[in-house]
Amino acid sequence: MKSGSAAELQTLILSVIELGFPIVGIVSDGQHSIRLAFERLRPDVPYQYCQYH
């Protein structure tokens, strides 16, 4: 996705979580909606900005 609201991203992320895949860390370009979606779903998982961005 090039863009999407936090709510839309949460739906996608939740489907991965429900499949049983562990999320042990998050790396993104710092897009606010991505960060917000993960803060709501997995506030305990470490977040890092991509070193390239």
Secondary structure as UniProt FT lines:
FT   HELIX           6..18
FT   TURN            19..20
FT   STRAND          26..28
FT   HELIX           32..41
FT   TURN            43..44
FT   STRAND          47..49
//
